Amino acid sequence: MSITRQKFCYLVVLNEKFLTLLASDLLLQIEQVLSQIGINLRSEWGMRFTCIM
């Protein structure tokens, strides 16, 4: 594997972790807003969304 290819793969891994953290934060904010207007995803529909790193 060339040096350029190794750098590219490393950046992809960093971006994936960053996007996972960003998605987790956004999901938490969405759940909080929905619960404020009376929608609870966890109990009403039995759903729980998770982001896997």
OpenMM code with the backbone's topology and positions (N, CA, C; nanometers):
from openmm import Vec3, app, unit

residues = "MET SER ILE THR ARG GLN LYS PHE CYS TYR LEU VAL VAL LEU ASN GLU LYS PHE LEU THR LEU LEU ALA SER ASP LEU LEU LEU GLN ILE GLU GLN VAL LEU SER GLN ILE GLY ILE ASN LEU ARG SER GLU TRP GLY MET ARG PHE THR CYS ILE MET".split()
positions = [
    Vec3(0.0853, -0.1177, 0.0000),
    Vec3(0.0000, 0.0000, 0.0000),
    Vec3(0.0896, 0.1237, 0.0000),
    Vec3(0.0591, 0.2181, -0.0839),
    Vec3(0.1406, 0.3387, -0.0923),
    Vec3(0.1156, 0.4305, 0.0276),
    Vec3(0.2060, 0.5236, 0.0474),
    Vec3(0.1917, 0.6191, 0.1584),
    Vec3(0.0651, 0.7023, 0.1410),
    Vec3(0.0367, 0.7435, 0.0200),
    Vec3(-0.0838, 0.8222, -0.0061),
    Vec3(-0.2088, 0.7437, 0.0301),
    Vec3(-0.2124, 0.6196, -0.0057),
    Vec3(-0.3279, 0.5343, 0.0247),
    Vec3(-0.3449, 0.5186, 0.1757),
    Vec3(-0.2365, 0.5030, 0.2490),
    Vec3(-0.2434, 0.4886, 0.3941),
    Vec3(-0.3003, 0.6147, 0.4585),
    Vec3(-0.2591, 0.7311, 0.4129),
    Vec3(-0.3113, 0.8567, 0.4667),
    Vec3(-0.4603, 0.8681, 0.4392),
    Vec3(-0.5022, 0.8315, 0.3209),
    Vec3(-0.6430, 0.8404, 0.2841),
    Vec3(-0.7281, 0.7499, 0.3729),
    Vec3(-0.6840, 0.6274, 0.3944),
    Vec3(-0.7588, 0.5340, 0.4792),
    Vec3(-0.7681, 0.5855, 0.6221),
    Vec3(-0.6626, 0.6433, 0.6722),
    Vec3(-0.6604, 0.6970, 0.8081),
    Vec3(-0.7606, 0.8114, 0.8215),
    Vec3(-0.7665, 0.8982, 0.7224),
    Vec3(-0.8605, 1.0102, 0.7262),
    Vec3(-1.0048, 0.9618, 0.7215),
    Vec3(-1.0308, 0.8568, 0.6469),
    Vec3(-1.1658, 0.8015, 0.6404),
    Vec3(-1.2091, 0.7510, 0.7774),
    Vec3(-1.1196, 0.6834, 0.8491),
    Vec3(-1.1517, 0.6329, 0.9828),
    Vec3(-1.1815, 0.7488, 1.0768),
    Vec3(-1.1010, 0.8537, 1.0720),
    Vec3(-1.1252, 0.9695, 1.1576),
    Vec3(-1.2598, 1.0328, 1.1262),
    Vec3(-1.2919, 1.0467, 1.0000),
    Vec3(-1.4188, 1.1069, 0.9611),
    Vec3(-1.5365, 1.0209, 1.0041),
    Vec3(-1.5237, 0.8892, 0.9955),
    Vec3(-1.6323, 0.7999, 1.0362),
    Vec3(-1.6604, 0.8156, 1.1854),
    Vec3(-1.5550, 0.8218, 1.2663),
    Vec3(-1.5741, 0.8393, 1.4104),
    Vec3(-1.6357, 0.9753, 1.4410),
    Vec3(-1.5900, 1.0784, 1.3710),
    Vec3(-1.6450, 1.2124, 1.3910),
    Vec3(-1.7927, 1.2155, 1.3553),
    Vec3(-1.8280, 1.1566, 1.2422),
    Vec3(-1.9676, 1.1555, 1.1996),
    Vec3(-2.0542, 1.0744, 1.2941),
    Vec3(-1.9998, 0.9668, 1.3496),
    Vec3(-2.0741, 0.8865, 1.4463),
    Vec3(-2.1044, 0.9678, 1.5714),
    Vec3(-2.0044, 1.0404, 1.6205),
    Vec3(-2.0255, 1.1254, 1.7380),
    Vec3(-2.1247, 1.2368, 1.7079),
    Vec3(-2.1133, 1.2955, 1.5903),
    Vec3(-2.2055, 1.4015, 1.5506),
    Vec3(-2.3481, 1.3492, 1.5427),
    Vec3(-2.3656, 1.2316, 1.4828),
    Vec3(-2.4986, 1.1716, 1.4713),
    Vec3(-2.5561, 1.1395, 1.6090),
    Vec3(-2.4732, 1.0916, 1.7002),
    Vec3(-2.5199, 1.0606, 1.8356),
    Vec3(-2.5688, 1.1861, 1.9059),
    Vec3(-2.4926, 1.2951, 1.8921),
    Vec3(-2.5320, 1.4213, 1.9546),
    Vec3(-2.6617, 1.4744, 1.8950),
    Vec3(-2.6739, 1.4668, 1.7630),
    Vec3(-2.7954, 1.5146, 1.6976),
    Vec3(-2.9163, 1.4316, 1.7379),
    Vec3(-2.8994, 1.3018, 1.7490),
    Vec3(-3.0089, 1.2143, 1.7880),
    Vec3(-3.0570, 1.2478, 1.9280),
    Vec3(-2.9644, 1.2722, 2.0181),
    Vec3(-3.0009, 1.3090, 2.1546),
    Vec3(-3.0802, 1.4392, 2.1555),
    Vec3(-3.0371, 1.5364, 2.0774),
    Vec3(-3.1083, 1.6638, 2.0699),
    Vec3(-3.2476, 1.6454, 2.0104),
    Vec3(-3.2601, 1.5629, 1.9082),
    Vec3(-3.3910, 1.5369, 1.8469),
    Vec3(-3.4841, 1.4705, 1.9471),
    Vec3(-3.4333, 1.3716, 2.0211),
    Vec3(-3.5154, 1.3038, 2.1217),
    Vec3(-3.5615, 1.4014, 2.2292),
    Vec3(-3.4739, 1.4937, 2.2699),
    Vec3(-3.5102, 1.5914, 2.3724),
    Vec3(-3.6193, 1.6852, 2.3232),
    Vec3(-3.6069, 1.7325, 2.2002),
    Vec3(-3.7084, 1.8223, 2.1439),
    Vec3(-3.8418, 1.7502, 2.1301),
    Vec3(-3.8400, 1.6275, 2.0796),
    Vec3(-3.9642, 1.5519, 2.0644),
    Vec3(-4.0296, 1.5245, 2.1991),
    Vec3(-3.9499, 1.4968, 2.3009),
    Vec3(-4.0081, 1.4708, 2.4331),
    Vec3(-4.0710, 1.5970, 2.4910),
    Vec3(-4.0184, 1.7132, 2.4562),
    Vec3(-4.0759, 1.8394, 2.5031),
    Vec3(-4.2137, 1.8647, 2.4436),
    Vec3(-4.2395, 1.8106, 2.3258),
    Vec3(-4.3721, 1.8281, 2.2650),
    Vec3(-4.4590, 1.7040, 2.2831),
    Vec3(-4.4144, 1.6140, 2.3694),
    Vec3(-4.4978, 1.5003, 2.4066),
    Vec3(-4.4767, 1.3728, 2.3280),
    Vec3(-4.3718, 1.3661, 2.2485),
    Vec3(-4.3438, 1.2444, 2.1720),
    Vec3(-4.2225, 1.1766, 2.2339),
    Vec3(-4.2416, 1.0538, 2.2799),
    Vec3(-4.1322, 0.9793, 2.3414),
    Vec3(-4.1060, 0.8553, 2.2572),
    Vec3(-3.9972, 0.8562, 2.1828),
    Vec3(-3.9659, 0.7453, 2.0917),
    Vec3(-3.9390, 0.6150, 2.1653),
    Vec3(-3.8865, 0.6234, 2.2843),
    Vec3(-3.8470, 0.5018, 2.3551),
    Vec3(-3.9665, 0.4230, 2.4062),
    Vec3(-4.0656, 0.4904, 2.4609),
    Vec3(-4.1752, 0.4151, 2.5226),
    Vec3(-4.2960, 0.3978, 2.4311),
    Vec3(-4.3313, 0.4997, 2.3528),
    Vec3(-4.4525, 0.4920, 2.2715),
    Vec3(-4.4419, 0.3907, 2.1587),
    Vec3(-4.3287, 0.3880, 2.0920),
    Vec3(-4.3142, 0.2980, 1.9776),
    Vec3(-4.2158, 0.1853, 2.0047),
    Vec3(-4.1600, 0.1826, 2.1236),
    Vec3(-4.0637, 0.0780, 2.1570),
    Vec3(-3.9364, 0.0866, 2.0758),
    Vec3(-3.9044, 0.2064, 2.0284),
    Vec3(-3.7858, 0.2229, 1.9453),
    Vec3(-3.6731, 0.2846, 2.0263),
    Vec3(-3.5563, 0.2425, 1.9933),
    Vec3(-3.4369, 0.3071, 2.0496),
    Vec3(-3.3332, 0.3098, 1.9402),
    Vec3(-3.2949, 0.4294, 1.8993),
    Vec3(-3.1970, 0.4435, 1.7927),
    Vec3(-3.0586, 0.4582, 1.8530),
    Vec3(-2.9644, 0.3841, 1.8011),
    Vec3(-2.8273, 0.3942, 1.8497),
    Vec3(-2.7318, 0.4066, 1.7326),
    Vec3(-2.6208, 0.4675, 1.7585),
    Vec3(-2.5147, 0.4784, 1.6586),
    Vec3(-2.4012, 0.3872, 1.7009),
    Vec3(-2.3583, 0.3031, 1.6116),
    Vec3(-2.2523, 0.2076, 1.6419),
    Vec3(-2.1215, 0.2591, 1.5842),
    Vec3(-2.0200, 0.2651, 1.6685),
    Vec3(-1.8905, 0.3148, 1.6243),
    Vec3(-1.8068, 0.2031, 1.5673),
] * unit.nanometer
topology = app.Topology()
chain = topology.addChain("A")
for resn in residues:
    res = topology.addResidue(resn, chain)
    for name in ("N", "CA", "C"):
        topology.addAtom(name, app.Element.getBySymbol(name[0]), res)
